[in-house]
Amino acid sequence: MEQQRPSVMSFAGLDPSGGAGLLADIKTFEQHRVYGLGVCTALTVQTASDFISVEWLSLPCILAQANPLLTTNSIHYCKIGIMADVHGMLELVRTVKHLSPGIRIILDPVLKASAGHTFHGSIQHQAWQELLSELYLLTPNYHEAGLLAGMTDGEEAAQQLAGQCAVLLKGGHHEGKPGTDTLYSGNDVYTFPAGHGPVYPKHGSGCVLSAAITACLAQGQSLPDACANGKVYTEKLLASHVSLTGYHHI
């Protein structure tokens, strides 16, 4: 009989195309042999190429979904994707940590959908600073890091943000180092170069990466190893098909 799998949780939006958000997270968790618990934060209308609309769920509705899961399951790692605003996200994180002491939060700061929709019109830096101090890992791309830190250079921004929590700077939007990810953790810096072979743009690849890292951490991997293996998994997804949606497989 298989040993019981660790449980992880995702707070994310429902993407009907299945390429991003909650559905993509659960697919990723399953492939990594962890049990995925999912809480919906938004109902979106979108395809892999077009974002049409979003209906945000209220914080009480989100917490109503999460509370019974957090109180009846042993969850050590949790991933958060899109939410309506940073203040609600901060309250959510603090509530989750209260209900599950010791839980580690991985945040994928989705500021703009790959299909083009911008989720946060203005960056409220003070609220983000408070939120970052509650996190275990932040996974911004080059532009997101700059916006969150109020800087133009994404690498300098990531280093500044890393004073609050570990930061994995994704390289998919870095013109100078395309495909190279960099982890800033305390005083340590780890570089993960792009793999070999062709890859294709994918709707939701950032969701998959952060979910894969969350799953690897739940399996007992160190943070650098989880980031490295999460990247390998995501590159397999990127290479799996030429369309904007890919196939999940280990």
Summary of the structure (lengths in Angstrom):
residues: 250
radius of gyration: 16.6
end to end distance: 21.5
largest distance: 52.9
contacts: 844
relative contact order: 0.15
helix: 38%
strand: 22%
